[in-house]
Amino acid sequence: MASLSTIQTRVKIVIVVLLIIATVFVLQYASKSRDVRPPKEFFGSHHSANSVHRPSNPHLEQQSDNVKDNDNRDNEEKPPLRPPLQPAEKPSDEQVENKNENKAQEITNKKENDLTLDRPLSKGDFISERWVIITTIQEPTEDVKLLAKLKELKGFQLLVIGDTKTPSDWSYENTIYLGVEDQLKLGYRITKRTPYKAYTRKNIGYLYAIQHGAKIIYETDDDNHCTDNLNNFILTPTTTHVIPLNECNKESLVFNHHCHYGQCTEWARGYPLEFIGMTQCYKYKLCKMPVPLVQQGIVNGDPDFDALYRLTRKPDRNTLNLTFDGTMPTMSLPQGVFAPFNSQNTLFHYDAFVALLLPTTVTFRVTDIWRGYFMQRVLWMLEGGSIAYLPPNAFQFRNPHSYLIDAEDEVEMYWNTSAMLKSLQEFRCPYNELRSCVLIMIDTLVAKSFISYADRVYYEAWLLDLADVGYKFPKFHSVNTLGVDNICLRSDELPPTEVFLRGEPQTKSFNSKIFSDEPMIFFNKASKKCSHINIKVYPRVSYDPIGANTLLIVAISDNANEESVISNWEELYKPVFPHILYCGAKMVDEKVLQRYHLHYVKYSSADIAPYECLIRAVQMSYHVDNYLMVNEYTLLNYWNLRSIIDSKEVAFNMRKYNLGKSSKLPEAIESMINEVTKSKGFETVDLSEFKGFNISCGYANFFYLPFEKRNQFVTIAQMSIKHRITFKVGLAIAAKALSSDNMMKVFGYDTGDNAFASYSTDKLVYYSGANLDLRNDAFCLKFLDQFCSAFETHNVKYPPNYVEGGFDL
C-alpha cells in the first residue's frame, strides 16, 4: 500500500497537470475571443490623422474574425420552417429569456471563428414577393394586427422577428414568427454574429424574406400606425417626381425633407447639427425617373426627432402632435445630396436589398441612420438609384422615456455625421463590381472609426449570405458627376421643367364653423380691389369649404402679368382653395413666390399650355381628390361647384366648331382617334363627333378632372400633343373619352363684353372673358352683387348712377 507521502506526491502531479490543461484552454479561448483588428498598415500611415472622435463604448465591440467562405457544403435540403412548440404551461418572462440566451450561446460557441453555413439554404415552400418586417418583444399590438391585415389587402406578408425577451408563445394570424431558436436553425452566417436584445435582429428577417421571394420589403415598428394601407408607396417601374436643385446651398451635403413638407424649423434624427437653420431652397426639377429604390413615408404625431430636439424644443412632458403638409408632391433626392432616413416607415425595392444590413457596433439610436446614409451612397452606384420622401402616411404615438438616455446613445451621431457624409460623398470605387465597392466603402468607414472592424466582418458575411439565398446583385453603374440628371430619364413625352414649391407649416383642417368668416374675408379683399366704388355690405354667411381637397390649377397666358394674376387669385380664392398651382411661361420673381408660399410650374409651349399644365399637376402627385383647371380670365362662382365635385365625372363645356375645308386638322384628329380607341379601356368609346370639318371643341377656361381618372387623362393628352391637336379639340376628346355620356355640363359664360350682365348666381359656375377686370366699375358691382346674393345678404348699397348692366353716364 502506497505511503501517505507517495499519495500526496501523486495528487500534486495531477493538480499540476490539470492546471496546465486549464491554462491551455484559457489561452486558446482568449485568442479566439479577442477583438481581432488589422494592423495599422491596413489603413495606411494616414489612419491616425484622419480618425474622427468616437466616444468610448466598450460594451458595443463585437468579437470577430475574418470570414472564410467554405464551398464544400453537404447537399441535404433544409427542412421547412415549423412553428415553435407551445409549452403546456407558460413560463415566466425571466425563464424564457434565460433559456433562449443559454440555447443561443450554446449554438453560437460552436465554430465561433468559422462562418461557413451550418446547412445548405433552399428557397423553402412559402414564397411571397411583398414583405413587412418588424422586431418585437411585446404581445401583438393593435398596429401589428393592422399590419397583418395587409396580406389580404395588398399581398404583404408580415414577418415578426423575436428576441430573447419576446413571449415564447407569440403568434398572430397571417403572420410568420421567427423566435430565437427558429432563427438559429436558418443557418445564415450572420445569425451567430447578431447580438441579442438588439434591434439588429431584423437583419435575419431581411435574409429570410429575400430567401422566400421578396421583391419589396416594407419595414416599420410595432408602435407605428400605418394610415394608408401602403397605398401611396410607388411600385410601378417609373414615376415622375420633383427633385430639389439645392441652388441656394451648393456646398450643403444634406437636404431637410421636413422643410419640403412645411416644417422648416424641424429636423429628423440623424440630420447634421451644423446644418440646422440653414437656408432651404424651394426650386425643383420635375422629370420622369426610375422608381425610387428607397421610399420613406413622413410620420405625423410624435415622429422620429433626436434627443436634442426634444430636450430643447418640446414644450412640455406631453407627446408631440405634429402635422406635416399632406398634399405636397412626393420628392426624390438627386444623387450627391443626402437626407437622413430611419427604419420606421420605409419601403425598399429589390436592388436596394444589398445595403439593408444594420451595423451592430453602434447604438440602437445610430444603427438605422448610419445604414441609411451608407445605403444612399450605394444607390449612387446604381443606374438611376434614388430615395424618395412621401407625404405623411403613418402616425406615431411615442411612449414617454428618458431623452437624456437617448442623447447619450446619440452622441456618436452628433459628433460624426458630417464627417461621415463627407467621406461617403468623396468615395470613389476603383472597381466596376458592386460587392467589391461595398466592401471597400466599409473599409473606408472602419479606417476612419465610424464603425468597428467587426462590422466589416459582419458585412462580408452578409454579402455571402445574400448570394446563398439567391439574391441577384444589381449592376455597378459608373458616373463622372453626381446630380439631378443622373436620375432623370430621357423621354419622348414632356421634357423636364422647373418647379417652385413651398409647403405650408400645417395643412388646415377645414371646418365650416371655424372658417365661416372666410367668405367675409373674400368679400373684403374683393372690395379693396373695387375701392373706387363706395359699397357697404354686412353679410351673414355660413360656409361649405368646397375647395379644401381640390387642386386649383391656374394656366397663365404667355403675355400676362404673372405677378398681377397671382396677387388677384391669392387674395380672392386662397381662402376657398388652399392648394393652388400656377402654371406659366416663365418663372416668377422668387420674392413673389416666397411671399405667397406659392406652387408654380413652367410650361414649355404656349400652344399646348392647357394640356401641359394639367399633365404637370397630375405628374407631381399632389395628394388631393380633384383637379380644377382654369385660366387667368376665369371668375368662379365656387359655391355652385358642389354638384360637379360630388359627381366624380369630368366637367367641360363643348360646342360645335367648323374647321373650314382647307384645314388639315381632321386628318390628324382621325389618326389620334384611331390610337385612342385601340388603347386599353377606350375600345368602345364613340368619338364620331370629332370626325370631319364640323366638330365638337371647347375652351380651357374650365376643366374639372376627378382624381380617379387622372392617369387616363394624361394618356390621351399626351396623344394629343404627339398628333399636334389643338387643345380646344384635344381637351374635348379627352373629356368625351373619359366620361362618355356621363360628362357634366358646366353652366358658364366664355366671352362677350356684356356677358357679366347676365351673371346669374343660381347655376352659373364660372364667367370667363378678357374683360374680367376688377378696375371696371360695372364689373365690380356685378361681381359683389352676385357674391352677396349667393350668401343671402341683401345690404349692398349701390352708387346712385348704377343701373342694371352698367352705369348711367
Secondary structure, DSSP 8 states (H G I E B T S, - for coil): ---HHHHHHHHHHHHHHHHHHHHHHHHHHHHHHS-----GGGT-TTHHHH-------GGG---------------------------SS---HHHHHHHHHHHHHHHHTTTTT--S-SS-----S---SEEEEEE-SSS--HHHHHHHTHHHHH--EEEEE--TTS-TT---TTEEEE-HHHHHHT--TTGGGS-SSSGGGHHHHHHHHHHTT-SEEEEE-TTEEESSTTTTS--SSEEEEEEE--GGGTT-SB--HHHHTT-TT---TT--GGGTT-----EEEEEEEE--SEEEEEEEES----HHHHHHH--SSS---B---TTS--EE--TT-B----SSEEEEEGGGGGG----SSS-HHHHHHHHHHHHHHHHTTSTT--EEEEEEEEEE------HHHHHHHHHHHHHHHHHHHHHHHH---SSS-HHHHHHHHHHHHHHTTSS-HHHHHHHHHHHHHHHHTT---------SS-SGGGT----SSS--EEEE----SS-----TTTTTTHHHHHHHHHHHHTTTS------------TTTTEEEEEE--TTS-HHHHHHHHHHHHTTT-SEEEEEESS---HHHHHHHT-EEEE-S-GGGHHHHHHHHHHHTT---SEEEEEETTEEE-GGG-HHHHHHTS-EEEEEEEE--TT-SHHHHHHHHHHHHHTSTT-TT---GGGSSSEEEEEEEEEEEEEGGGHHHHHHHHHHHHHTT--HHHHHHHHHHHHHGGG-B---EE---TTGGGG--SSS--EEE-TT--TTSHHHHHHHHHHHHHHTT-------TTEETTEE--
